[in-house]
Amino acid sequence: MESMRLFVMMTRGEDRFYSFEIARGYCDGKCRFCRRCFVNRDILKVISPYEADFYEKNLITHQKNVARLCTKAAKYMDLEQESVSELIQAALLHDIGKVFIPADVFMKDGRLSFDEYELVKYHAAIGALYLKIRGFQESITDAVKHHHERYDGAGYPDGLKGDRIPFFARILAVCDAADAMLAGRHYRAAVSRKLVIEELLRNSGSQFDPDVVKAVIPVISEEAVVNV
């Protein structure tokens, strides 16, 4: 895969509203130097100034953090460069489906109702479908669709179990959960690296692939995941 990857970004308009876009460019935060990110732009949603900070932290930054974790975990797993590139691309867009979830549900502070939770769960399948329509390869769309499957088969959307879960999705599941705990959520405070490691080990073999947990734990031990 080429070094120019698709990622999500927000652009502020003259009306002070933001456009939530998927664009092509380097994912190092220096796209102002690489104008190619303004080619092949796809505006997905208009974001109000009130919503902008939330989407920046809980979607854009989160996906970058997960990609960073995946990159480091891949080294412990001795993945080939082509596989690493595909994994990073999947990580940078794994929650893209949340753009299509109503903002009042996505941003809700309190406990979600049953119907609201079921709606949020659709983000994985919707995101995969969106990327499939855009021509992404199956390894990436499958990773996005199945990153909330559980190793014991109790996840969603298809209840896949064990090795039936796509490999990249199993890596995303661990890295996604790790960053959610380390960086915190609007409804849950961040926790220490020690507690994250304990939680991953506790759920190894049930929620998570044990081999992936073994690869991610050294990454967490070496360096805190911070917003970039």
TAJORA-V416312 format. One record per pair of residues at least 12 apart in sequence whose C-alpha atoms are under 10 Angstrom apart, sorted by the first residue. I is the first residue (numbers start at 1). J is the second residue. D is the distance in Angstrom with one decimal. If there is no record, write none. Layout:
BEGIN
i=I j=J d=D
i=I j=J d=D
END
This chain:
BEGIN
i=1 j=81 d=9.2
i=1 j=82 d=6.5
i=1 j=83 d=9.0
i=1 j=84 d=9.6
i=1 j=85 d=6.3
i=1 j=86 d=7.1
i=1 j=89 d=9.3
i=2 j=82 d=9.5
i=2 j=85 d=8.3
i=2 j=86 d=9.9
i=3 j=25 d=8.5
i=3 j=26 d=7.4
i=3 j=27 d=9.5
i=3 j=85 d=8.1
i=4 j=23 d=9.9
i=4 j=24 d=6.3
i=4 j=25 d=5.1
i=4 j=26 d=5.5
i=4 j=27 d=8.1
i=4 j=36 d=9.0
i=4 j=37 d=8.9
i=4 j=89 d=9.8
i=5 j=23 d=8.3
i=5 j=24 d=5.6
i=5 j=25 d=5.7
i=5 j=26 d=6.3
i=5 j=27 d=7.1
i=5 j=37 d=9.4
i=5 j=85 d=8.9
i=5 j=86 d=9.7
i=5 j=88 d=8.8
i=5 j=89 d=6.5
i=5 j=90 d=10.0
i=5 j=92 d=8.7
i=6 j=22 d=6.6
i=6 j=23 d=5.4
i=6 j=24 d=4.4
i=6 j=25 d=6.4
i=6 j=26 d=8.2
i=6 j=27 d=8.1
i=6 j=37 d=8.6
i=6 j=40 d=9.4
i=6 j=41 d=9.5
i=6 j=89 d=7.1
i=6 j=90 d=9.6
i=6 j=92 d=7.7
i=6 j=93 d=7.9
i=7 j=21 d=8.3
i=7 j=22 d=5.6
i=7 j=23 d=5.6
i=7 j=24 d=6.4
i=7 j=25 d=7.4
i=7 j=26 d=8.4
i=7 j=27 d=6.8
i=7 j=37 d=9.2
i=7 j=60 d=8.5
i=7 j=63 d=8.9
i=7 j=64 d=8.9
i=7 j=89 d=7.8
i=7 j=90 d=9.6
i=7 j=91 d=9.5
i=7 j=92 d=5.8
i=7 j=93 d=6.3
i=7 j=96 d=9.3
i=8 j=20 d=7.2
i=8 j=21 d=5.6
i=8 j=22 d=4.4
i=8 j=23 d=6.1
i=8 j=24 d=8.6
i=8 j=25 d=9.8
i=8 j=27 d=9.1
i=8 j=41 d=9.6
i=8 j=42 d=9.5
i=8 j=43 d=9.7
i=8 j=44 d=9.6
i=8 j=56 d=9.7
i=8 j=59 d=8.7
i=8 j=60 d=6.3
i=8 j=61 d=9.5
i=8 j=63 d=8.9
i=8 j=64 d=9.5
i=8 j=92 d=7.6
i=8 j=93 d=7.3
i=8 j=96 d=8.0
i=9 j=21 d=5.4
i=9 j=22 d=6.3
i=9 j=23 d=7.0
i=9 j=24 d=9.8
i=9 j=27 d=9.8
i=9 j=29 d=9.6
i=9 j=31 d=9.9
i=9 j=37 d=9.6
i=9 j=41 d=9.8
i=9 j=43 d=9.6
i=9 j=55 d=9.7
i=9 j=56 d=8.3
i=9 j=59 d=9.7
i=9 j=60 d=6.8
i=9 j=61 d=9.7
i=10 j=22 d=8.6
i=10 j=23 d=9.7
i=10 j=43 d=9.2
i=10 j=45 d=9.6
i=10 j=46 d=9.2
i=10 j=47 d=8.4
i=10 j=52 d=8.0
i=10 j=55 d=8.9
i=10 j=56 d=7.8
i=10 j=60 d=8.6
i=11 j=43 d=9.6
i=11 j=46 d=9.6
i=11 j=47 d=9.5
i=11 j=52 d=9.9
i=12 j=46 d=9.7
i=12 j=47 d=9.1
i=12 j=48 d=9.6
i=12 j=49 d=8.8
i=12 j=52 d=9.4
i=13 j=46 d=9.9
i=15 j=48 d=9.8
i=15 j=49 d=9.9
i=16 j=47 d=9.5
i=16 j=48 d=7.8
i=16 j=49 d=6.7
i=17 j=46 d=6.9
i=17 j=47 d=6.0
i=17 j=48 d=5.0
i=17 j=49 d=5.6
i=17 j=50 d=9.1
i=17 j=51 d=9.4
i=17 j=52 d=8.4
i=18 j=45 d=8.4
i=18 j=46 d=5.7
i=18 j=47 d=4.8
i=18 j=48 d=6.1
i=18 j=49 d=6.8
i=18 j=50 d=10.0
i=18 j=51 d=9.0
i=18 j=52 d=7.0
i=19 j=42 d=9.5
i=19 j=43 d=6.2
i=19 j=44 d=7.4
i=19 j=45 d=5.9
i=19 j=46 d=4.6
i=19 j=47 d=5.8
i=19 j=48 d=8.7
i=19 j=52 d=9.3
i=20 j=42 d=8.5
i=20 j=43 d=5.9
i=20 j=44 d=5.7
i=20 j=45 d=5.1
i=20 j=46 d=6.0
i=20 j=47 d=6.5
i=20 j=52 d=9.0
i=20 j=55 d=8.8
i=20 j=56 d=9.6
i=20 j=60 d=9.7
i=20 j=99 d=8.2
i=21 j=38 d=10.0
i=21 j=41 d=6.5
i=21 j=42 d=5.4
i=21 j=43 d=4.4
i=21 j=44 d=5.5
i=21 j=45 d=7.2
i=21 j=46 d=8.9
i=21 j=99 d=9.8
i=22 j=37 d=9.0
i=22 j=38 d=9.7
i=22 j=40 d=8.3
i=22 j=41 d=5.9
i=22 j=42 d=5.3
i=22 j=43 d=6.6
i=22 j=44 d=7.3
i=22 j=93 d=9.0
i=22 j=96 d=9.0
i=23 j=36 d=8.7
i=23 j=37 d=5.4
i=23 j=38 d=6.7
i=23 j=39 d=7.2
i=23 j=40 d=6.2
i=23 j=41 d=4.7
i=23 j=42 d=6.5
i=23 j=43 d=8.7
i=24 j=36 d=6.7
i=24 j=37 d=4.5
i=24 j=38 d=7.3
i=24 j=39 d=6.8
i=24 j=40 d=6.6
i=24 j=41 d=7.1
i=24 j=42 d=9.6
i=25 j=37 d=4.4
i=25 j=38 d=8.2
i=25 j=39 d=8.8
i=25 j=40 d=9.8
i=27 j=64 d=7.9
i=27 j=67 d=9.8
i=27 j=89 d=9.9
i=27 j=92 d=8.5
i=28 j=64 d=9.1
i=28 j=228 d=8.8
i=29 j=64 d=9.9
i=29 j=228 d=8.4
i=44 j=96 d=9.6
i=44 j=99 d=7.3
i=44 j=100 d=8.2
i=45 j=99 d=7.1
i=45 j=100 d=8.1
i=46 j=99 d=9.9
i=47 j=99 d=9.9
i=47 j=103 d=9.2
i=51 j=103 d=8.1
i=51 j=104 d=9.8
i=51 j=107 d=8.4
i=54 j=103 d=10.0
i=54 j=106 d=9.7
i=54 j=107 d=7.5
i=54 j=185 d=9.9
i=54 j=186 d=8.4
i=55 j=98 d=9.7
i=55 j=99 d=8.8
i=55 j=103 d=9.4
i=55 j=106 d=9.4
i=55 j=107 d=8.7
i=57 j=183 d=9.3
i=57 j=184 d=9.9
i=57 j=185 d=8.9
i=57 j=186 d=9.4
i=57 j=227 d=8.0
i=57 j=228 d=9.8
i=58 j=95 d=9.7
i=58 j=106 d=9.6
i=58 j=107 d=9.2
i=58 j=180 d=9.0
i=58 j=183 d=9.3
i=58 j=184 d=9.1
i=58 j=185 d=7.2
i=58 j=186 d=8.1
i=59 j=92 d=9.6
i=59 j=93 d=9.2
i=59 j=94 d=9.5
i=59 j=95 d=6.9
i=59 j=96 d=7.9
i=59 j=98 d=8.0
i=59 j=99 d=8.6
i=60 j=92 d=8.2
i=60 j=93 d=8.8
i=60 j=95 d=8.9
i=60 j=96 d=9.0
i=60 j=227 d=10.0
i=60 j=228 d=9.9
i=61 j=92 d=9.3
i=61 j=183 d=9.8
i=61 j=226 d=9.4
i=61 j=227 d=6.2
i=61 j=228 d=6.6
i=62 j=91 d=9.5
i=62 j=92 d=8.7
i=62 j=94 d=9.9
i=62 j=95 d=8.9
i=62 j=176 d=8.2
i=62 j=179 d=7.1
i=62 j=180 d=7.7
i=62 j=183 d=8.1
i=62 j=184 d=9.9
i=62 j=185 d=9.9
i=62 j=226 d=9.5
i=62 j=227 d=7.5
i=62 j=228 d=9.0
i=63 j=88 d=9.6
i=63 j=89 d=9.9
i=63 j=90 d=9.3
i=63 j=91 d=6.0
i=63 j=92 d=4.9
i=63 j=93 d=6.6
i=63 j=94 d=7.0
i=63 j=95 d=7.1
i=63 j=96 d=9.0
i=63 j=175 d=10.0
i=63 j=176 d=8.2
i=63 j=179 d=9.1
i=64 j=88 d=9.0
i=64 j=91 d=7.4
i=64 j=92 d=5.8
i=64 j=93 d=8.9
i=64 j=179 d=10.0
i=64 j=227 d=8.2
i=64 j=228 d=7.3
i=65 j=91 d=8.7
i=65 j=92 d=8.6
i=65 j=175 d=8.6
i=65 j=176 d=8.6
i=65 j=178 d=9.7
i=65 j=179 d=6.7
i=65 j=180 d=9.5
i=65 j=183 d=9.0
i=65 j=225 d=6.8
i=65 j=226 d=7.2
i=65 j=227 d=6.6
i=65 j=228 d=7.1
i=66 j=88 d=8.5
i=66 j=90 d=9.8
i=66 j=91 d=6.0
i=66 j=92 d=7.4
i=66 j=93 d=9.9
i=66 j=94 d=9.0
i=66 j=171 d=9.9
i=66 j=172 d=7.4
i=66 j=173 d=9.6
i=66 j=174 d=9.2
i=66 j=175 d=5.6
i=66 j=176 d=5.7
i=66 j=177 d=8.9
i=66 j=178 d=8.3
i=66 j=179 d=6.4
i=66 j=180 d=9.0
i=66 j=225 d=8.9
i=67 j=84 d=10.0
i=67 j=87 d=7.8
i=67 j=88 d=5.2
i=67 j=89 d=7.7
i=67 j=90 d=8.1
i=67 j=91 d=4.8
i=67 j=92 d=5.8
i=67 j=93 d=9.1
i=67 j=94 d=9.4
i=67 j=172 d=8.6
i=67 j=175 d=8.2
i=67 j=176 d=9.0
i=68 j=88 d=7.9
i=68 j=91 d=8.6
i=68 j=92 d=9.2
i=68 j=175 d=9.0
i=68 j=179 d=9.9
i=68 j=225 d=8.4
i=68 j=226 d=9.9
i=68 j=228 d=9.5
i=69 j=88 d=9.3
i=69 j=91 d=9.2
i=69 j=171 d=9.5
i=69 j=172 d=9.0
i=69 j=174 d=9.4
i=69 j=175 d=6.0
i=69 j=176 d=8.6
i=69 j=178 d=8.7
i=69 j=179 d=8.1
i=69 j=216 d=7.6
i=69 j=219 d=7.3
i=69 j=220 d=8.3
i=69 j=223 d=9.9
i=69 j=225 d=7.7
i=70 j=84 d=8.2
i=70 j=87 d=7.1
i=70 j=88 d=6.7
i=70 j=90 d=9.8
i=70 j=91 d=7.4
i=70 j=168 d=9.3
i=70 j=171 d=7.0
i=70 j=172 d=7.1
i=70 j=174 d=9.0
i=70 j=175 d=6.3
i=70 j=176 d=9.1
i=70 j=215 d=9.7
i=70 j=216 d=8.1
i=70 j=219 d=9.4
i=71 j=84 d=6.7
i=71 j=85 d=8.6
i=71 j=87 d=7.9
i=71 j=88 d=6.6
i=71 j=91 d=9.4
i=71 j=175 d=10.0
i=71 j=219 d=9.8
i=72 j=84 d=9.6
i=72 j=215 d=8.8
i=72 j=216 d=8.0
i=72 j=218 d=9.3
i=72 j=219 d=6.5
i=72 j=220 d=9.6
i=73 j=171 d=8.3
i=73 j=175 d=8.6
i=73 j=212 d=8.0
i=73 j=213 d=9.3
i=73 j=214 d=9.1
i=73 j=215 d=5.5
i=73 j=216 d=5.3
i=73 j=217 d=8.6
i=73 j=218 d=8.2
i=73 j=219 d=6.5
i=73 j=220 d=9.4
i=74 j=87 d=8.6
i=74 j=88 d=9.6
i=74 j=171 d=8.7
i=74 j=212 d=9.3
i=74 j=215 d=7.8
i=74 j=216 d=8.7
i=75 j=215 d=8.6
i=75 j=219 d=9.8
i=76 j=212 d=9.5
i=76 j=214 d=8.9
i=76 j=215 d=5.6
i=76 j=216 d=8.1
i=76 j=218 d=8.5
i=76 j=219 d=8.7
i=77 j=211 d=8.8
i=77 j=212 d=8.2
i=77 j=214 d=9.3
i=77 j=215 d=6.4
i=77 j=216 d=9.4
i=83 j=139 d=9.2
i=83 j=168 d=8.8
i=84 j=168 d=9.4
i=86 j=137 d=8.9
i=86 j=139 d=7.4
i=86 j=140 d=6.4
i=86 j=143 d=9.6
i=86 j=168 d=8.5
i=87 j=139 d=8.5
i=87 j=140 d=7.1
i=87 j=143 d=8.1
i=87 j=144 d=10.0
i=87 j=167 d=9.5
i=87 j=168 d=6.1
i=87 j=169 d=8.8
i=87 j=171 d=8.5
i=87 j=172 d=8.2
i=88 j=140 d=9.3
i=88 j=168 d=9.5
i=88 j=172 d=9.6
i=89 j=136 d=9.8
i=89 j=140 d=7.2
i=89 j=143 d=10.0
i=89 j=144 d=9.9
i=90 j=128 d=9.7
i=90 j=131 d=9.8
i=90 j=136 d=9.6
i=90 j=139 d=8.4
i=90 j=140 d=5.1
i=90 j=141 d=7.4
i=90 j=142 d=9.0
i=90 j=143 d=6.4
i=90 j=144 d=6.2
i=90 j=145 d=9.9
i=90 j=147 d=9.8
i=90 j=168 d=8.0
i=90 j=169 d=8.7
i=90 j=172 d=8.3
i=91 j=140 d=8.8
i=91 j=143 d=8.5
i=91 j=144 d=7.8
i=91 j=147 d=9.6
i=91 j=168 d=9.1
i=91 j=169 d=9.3
i=91 j=171 d=9.4
i=91 j=172 d=6.7
i=91 j=175 d=9.0
i=91 j=176 d=8.6
i=92 j=144 d=9.8
i=93 j=127 d=8.1
i=93 j=128 d=9.2
i=93 j=131 d=8.7
i=93 j=140 d=9.1
i=93 j=141 d=9.5
i=93 j=143 d=9.9
i=93 j=144 d=7.5
i=94 j=123 d=9.3
i=94 j=124 d=7.5
i=94 j=127 d=7.3
i=94 j=128 d=8.2
i=94 j=131 d=9.9
i=94 j=140 d=8.8
i=94 j=141 d=8.7
i=94 j=143 d=7.6
i=94 j=144 d=4.8
i=94 j=145 d=8.0
i=94 j=146 d=9.5
i=94 j=147 d=7.7
i=94 j=169 d=9.3
i=94 j=172 d=8.1
i=94 j=176 d=9.0
i=95 j=123 d=7.0
i=95 j=124 d=6.8
i=95 j=126 d=9.6
i=95 j=127 d=6.8
i=95 j=128 d=9.3
i=95 j=144 d=7.4
i=95 j=145 d=9.4
i=95 j=147 d=9.3
i=95 j=176 d=9.6
i=96 j=123 d=7.5
i=96 j=124 d=8.1
i=96 j=126 d=8.4
i=96 j=127 d=5.3
i=96 j=128 d=8.4
i=96 j=130 d=8.5
i=96 j=131 d=8.8
i=96 j=144 d=8.6
i=97 j=120 d=9.0
i=97 j=121 d=9.5
i=97 j=122 d=7.7
i=97 j=123 d=4.2
i=97 j=124 d=5.9
i=97 j=125 d=7.4
i=97 j=126 d=5.2
i=97 j=127 d=3.7
i=97 j=128 d=7.4
i=97 j=129 d=8.8
i=97 j=130 d=7.7
i=97 j=131 d=9.3
i=97 j=144 d=9.0
i=97 j=145 d=9.4
i=98 j=119 d=9.9
i=98 j=120 d=7.3
i=98 j=121 d=9.1
i=98 j=122 d=8.4
i=98 j=123 d=5.1
i=98 j=124 d=8.0
i=98 j=126 d=8.4
i=98 j=127 d=7.5
i=99 j=123 d=8.1
i=99 j=126 d=9.6
i=99 j=127 d=8.6
i=100 j=120 d=9.4
i=100 j=122 d=9.3
i=100 j=123 d=7.3
i=100 j=126 d=7.8
i=100 j=127 d=8.3
i=101 j=116 d=9.7
i=101 j=119 d=7.3
i=101 j=120 d=6.5
i=101 j=121 d=9.4
i=101 j=122 d=8.2
i=101 j=123 d=6.9
i=101 j=126 d=9.4
i=102 j=116 d=9.7
i=102 j=119 d=9.0
i=102 j=120 d=8.9
i=104 j=116 d=9.9
i=105 j=117 d=8.6
i=105 j=119 d=8.5
i=105 j=120 d=7.7
i=106 j=119 d=9.5
i=106 j=120 d=7.2
i=107 j=186 d=7.9
i=107 j=187 d=9.2
i=108 j=186 d=8.4
i=108 j=187 d=8.1
i=109 j=185 d=9.5
i=109 j=186 d=6.5
i=109 j=187 d=5.4
i=109 j=188 d=9.2
i=110 j=186 d=9.4
i=110 j=187 d=6.9
i=111 j=187 d=8.4
i=121 j=148 d=8.6
i=121 j=156 d=7.5
i=121 j=157 d=7.5
i=122 j=145 d=9.3
i=122 j=156 d=9.0
i=122 j=157 d=7.6
i=123 j=144 d=9.3
i=123 j=145 d=8.4
i=123 j=157 d=9.6
i=124 j=141 d=9.5
i=124 j=142 d=9.6
i=124 j=143 d=9.2
i=124 j=144 d=6.0
i=124 j=145 d=4.7
i=124 j=146 d=6.9
i=124 j=147 d=7.4
i=124 j=148 d=7.5
i=124 j=149 d=10.0
i=124 j=156 d=8.5
i=124 j=157 d=7.5
i=125 j=141 d=9.0
i=125 j=142 d=9.1
i=125 j=144 d=7.6
i=125 j=145 d=4.9
i=125 j=146 d=7.8
i=125 j=147 d=9.9
i=125 j=156 d=9.2
i=125 j=157 d=7.0
i=125 j=158 d=9.6
i=126 j=144 d=9.3
i=126 j=145 d=7.8
i=127 j=141 d=8.0
i=127 j=144 d=6.8
i=127 j=145 d=7.0
i=128 j=140 d=8.2
i=128 j=141 d=4.8
i=128 j=142 d=6.9
i=128 j=143 d=8.1
i=128 j=144 d=5.5
i=128 j=145 d=5.1
i=128 j=146 d=8.8
i=129 j=141 d=7.4
i=129 j=142 d=9.5
i=129 j=144 d=9.3
i=129 j=145 d=8.1
i=131 j=144 d=8.8
i=131 j=145 d=9.9
i=139 j=166 d=7.9
i=139 j=167 d=8.9
i=139 j=168 d=7.6
i=139 j=169 d=9.1
i=140 j=166 d=9.7
i=140 j=168 d=7.8
i=140 j=169 d=8.8
i=141 j=169 d=9.6
i=142 j=165 d=8.9
i=142 j=166 d=6.7
i=142 j=167 d=9.3
i=142 j=168 d=8.2
i=142 j=169 d=7.2
i=143 j=165 d=8.7
i=143 j=166 d=6.3
i=143 j=167 d=7.6
i=143 j=168 d=5.3
i=143 j=169 d=4.2
i=143 j=170 d=7.9
i=143 j=171 d=8.8
i=143 j=172 d=7.4
i=143 j=173 d=9.3
i=144 j=166 d=9.7
i=144 j=168 d=8.6
i=144 j=169 d=6.7
i=144 j=172 d=8.3
i=144 j=173 d=9.8
i=145 j=157 d=7.5
i=145 j=158 d=9.2
i=145 j=166 d=9.5
i=145 j=169 d=7.9
i=146 j=158 d=7.8
i=146 j=159 d=9.0
i=146 j=160 d=8.2
i=146 j=165 d=6.9
i=146 j=166 d=7.2
i=146 j=167 d=9.7
i=146 j=168 d=8.9
i=146 j=169 d=5.6
i=146 j=170 d=8.1
i=146 j=172 d=9.0
i=146 j=173 d=8.5
i=147 j=165 d=8.5
i=147 j=166 d=8.6
i=147 j=167 d=9.6
i=147 j=168 d=8.0
i=147 j=169 d=4.4
i=147 j=170 d=6.4
i=147 j=171 d=8.0
i=147 j=172 d=5.7
i=147 j=173 d=5.0
i=147 j=174 d=8.8
i=147 j=175 d=9.8
i=147 j=176 d=8.3
i=148 j=160 d=9.8
i=148 j=165 d=9.8
i=148 j=169 d=7.8
i=148 j=170 d=8.5
i=148 j=172 d=8.5
i=148 j=173 d=6.1
i=148 j=174 d=9.5
i=148 j=176 d=9.1
i=148 j=177 d=9.5
i=148 j=207 d=9.2
i=148 j=208 d=9.9
i=149 j=161 d=7.5
i=149 j=162 d=9.3
i=149 j=164 d=9.9
i=149 j=165 d=7.0
i=149 j=166 d=9.5
i=149 j=169 d=7.9
i=149 j=170 d=7.9
i=149 j=173 d=7.6
i=149 j=207 d=7.9
i=149 j=208 d=8.8
i=150 j=162 d=7.8
i=150 j=165 d=8.2
i=150 j=169 d=9.8
i=150 j=170 d=8.3
i=150 j=173 d=8.1
i=150 j=203 d=9.8
i=150 j=205 d=9.0
i=150 j=206 d=6.8
i=150 j=207 d=4.5
i=150 j=208 d=6.2
i=150 j=209 d=8.3
i=151 j=163 d=8.0
i=151 j=164 d=9.0
i=151 j=165 d=7.6
i=151 j=170 d=7.9
i=151 j=173 d=9.6
i=151 j=203 d=9.4
i=151 j=204 d=8.5
i=151 j=205 d=6.3
i=151 j=206 d=5.4
i=151 j=207 d=5.0
i=151 j=208 d=5.2
i=151 j=209 d=5.8
i=151 j=210 d=8.9
i=152 j=204 d=9.9
i=152 j=205 d=7.1
i=152 j=206 d=4.9
i=152 j=207 d=6.2
i=152 j=208 d=8.1
i=152 j=209 d=9.0
i=153 j=165 d=8.9
i=153 j=206 d=8.4
i=153 j=207 d=8.3
i=154 j=206 d=8.7
i=154 j=207 d=8.0
i=155 j=207 d=8.0
i=161 j=206 d=9.7
i=161 j=207 d=9.7
i=161 j=209 d=9.9
i=162 j=205 d=8.7
i=162 j=206 d=9.2
i=162 j=207 d=9.7
i=162 j=208 d=8.9
i=162 j=209 d=7.2
i=163 j=209 d=8.6
i=165 j=209 d=9.6
i=167 j=209 d=9.4
i=167 j=212 d=9.4
i=168 j=212 d=10.0
i=170 j=207 d=9.6
i=170 j=208 d=7.0
i=170 j=209 d=6.3
i=170 j=210 d=9.7
i=170 j=211 d=9.6
i=170 j=212 d=7.2
i=170 j=213 d=9.5
i=171 j=208 d=8.7
i=171 j=209 d=8.0
i=171 j=211 d=9.3
i=171 j=212 d=5.9
i=171 j=213 d=8.4
i=171 j=215 d=9.2
i=171 j=216 d=8.6
i=172 j=208 d=10.0
i=172 j=212 d=9.3
i=173 j=207 d=8.6
i=173 j=208 d=7.1
i=173 j=209 d=8.8
i=173 j=212 d=9.2
i=173 j=213 d=9.8
i=174 j=200 d=7.6
i=174 j=203 d=9.9
i=174 j=204 d=9.5
i=174 j=207 d=8.8
i=174 j=208 d=6.4
i=174 j=209 d=8.0
i=174 j=210 d=9.7
i=174 j=212 d=7.1
i=174 j=213 d=6.7
i=174 j=215 d=9.8
i=174 j=216 d=7.5
i=174 j=217 d=9.7
i=175 j=200 d=10.0
i=175 j=212 d=9.1
i=175 j=213 d=8.9
i=175 j=216 d=7.2
i=175 j=217 d=9.8
i=175 j=220 d=9.7
i=177 j=196 d=8.9
i=177 j=199 d=9.6
i=177 j=200 d=8.5
i=177 j=208 d=9.7
i=178 j=191 d=9.9
i=178 j=193 d=8.9
i=178 j=196 d=6.4
i=178 j=197 d=8.3
i=178 j=199 d=8.9
i=178 j=200 d=7.8
i=178 j=213 d=10.0
i=178 j=216 d=8.7
i=178 j=217 d=9.3
i=178 j=220 d=8.3
i=178 j=225 d=8.7
i=179 j=196 d=9.0
i=179 j=220 d=9.6
i=179 j=224 d=9.5
i=179 j=225 d=6.8
i=179 j=226 d=8.6
i=179 j=227 d=9.5
i=180 j=196 d=9.6
i=180 j=225 d=10.0
i=181 j=193 d=8.7
i=181 j=195 d=8.8
i=181 j=196 d=6.5
i=181 j=199 d=9.4
i=181 j=225 d=9.9
i=182 j=194 d=10.0
i=182 j=195 d=9.2
i=182 j=196 d=7.1
i=182 j=220 d=9.3
i=182 j=224 d=7.7
i=182 j=225 d=6.6
i=182 j=226 d=7.9
i=182 j=227 d=9.9
i=183 j=224 d=9.4
i=183 j=225 d=7.2
i=183 j=226 d=6.8
i=183 j=227 d=7.4
i=192 j=224 d=8.8
i=193 j=217 d=9.3
i=193 j=220 d=6.5
i=193 j=221 d=6.9
i=193 j=222 d=9.6
i=193 j=223 d=8.9
i=193 j=224 d=7.0
i=193 j=225 d=8.9
i=194 j=217 d=9.9
i=194 j=220 d=8.7
i=194 j=221 d=8.0
i=196 j=217 d=8.9
i=196 j=220 d=8.3
i=196 j=221 d=9.8
i=197 j=213 d=8.9
i=197 j=216 d=9.0
i=197 j=217 d=6.2
i=197 j=218 d=9.3
i=197 j=220 d=7.5
i=197 j=221 d=8.1
i=198 j=217 d=9.5
i=200 j=212 d=10.0
i=200 j=213 d=6.6
i=200 j=214 d=9.3
i=200 j=216 d=9.1
i=200 j=217 d=8.0
i=201 j=213 d=7.1
i=201 j=214 d=8.6
i=201 j=217 d=8.7
END
